[in-house]
Amino acid sequence: MKFGVVVFPGSNCDRDIATVTSGILQQPTRLIWHSDTDISDCDVIVVPGGFSYGDYLRCGAIARFAPVMQSLQEHVAKGKYVIGICNGFQILTESGLLPGALVRNRDLHFICDRVPLRVERNDLPFTQKYQKQQVITLPIAHGEGCYFADADTLKELEDNQQVVFRYCDALGNVNNESNPNGSVSNIAGICNQQGNVIGMMPHPERAAEGLLGGTDGKPLFAGLLEGLLVNA
Ligand SMILES: N[C@@H](CCC(=O)O)C(=O)O
């Protein structure tokens, strides 16, 4: 299975992702410069974290106009997989591939921490290696990670079970105290209705090997790969 990792000016997690997909998963991986438009050779596209275009205007607001984004829309329409992490999630909401928006954190500070998350569904390739309601710990690092959606969009997300991860405490309780950035309904990650696009603020690639202090992110990539191989 071939992974493609989009690189914008200012991306800074592209090589971390490639280290996981080519090193740990042992899959061919290509870095895709933002001006490339032919991504047809890739099965999965990862839109990585960072500060695309310096986060000017609003995180992800400029990246959505990059030439590669049109090809990404076509990739999604074919039912192929996309995962957006942190700035990648911001870019996916800005480009309309996922609903809602990421706005300034509740306390207006950049947060860099490790936080517990509750896995809300495990019927997606991305989450099939977790238990439903499992509490995992992943790093977060963002200034604009507060997920917002209006009441109608939120209802649609909940009704369609599109919430994939929620911020919680160590016991899995979801409340205001266990919400690091003020996200509505403690939402840390969502998917589209078809389930082939996922966006999340936490960084699974930074918790994919023991040396990094945690491995809770590894099942996400391993599950995705397994799901692709089963359906190949
Ligand atoms: N651009 C993001 C965070 C960086 C990242 O993607 O890791 C923000 O400050 O909200």
The ligand as an SDF file (V2000), in Angstrom:
LIG
                    3D

 10  9  0  0  0  0  0  0  0  0999 V2000
   -0.8330   25.0290   13.2450 N   0  0  0  0  0  0  0  0  0  0  0  0
   -1.2860   24.4300   14.4220 C   0  0  0  0  0  0  0  0  0  0  0  0
   -0.4270   23.4880   15.1930 C   0  0  0  0  0  0  0  0  0  0  0  0
    0.7460   22.8030   14.6660 C   0  0  0  0  0  0  0  0  0  0  0  0
    0.6020   21.3340   14.3430 C   0  0  0  0  0  0  0  0  0  0  0  0
   -0.0940   20.9930   13.4070 O   0  0  0  0  0  0  0  0  0  0  0  0
    1.2990   20.5060   14.9740 O   0  0  0  0  0  0  0  0  0  0  0  0
   -1.8060   25.3820   15.4620 C   0  0  0  0  0  0  0  0  0  0  0  0
   -1.0670   26.1370   16.0360 O   0  0  0  0  0  0  0  0  0  0  0  0
   -2.9650   25.3100   15.7710 O   0  0  0  0  0  0  0  0  0  0  0  0
  1  2  1  0
  2  3  1  0
  2  8  1  0
  3  4  1  0
  4  5  1  0
  5  6  2  0
  5  7  1  0
  8  9  2  0
  8 10  1  0
M  END
$$$$
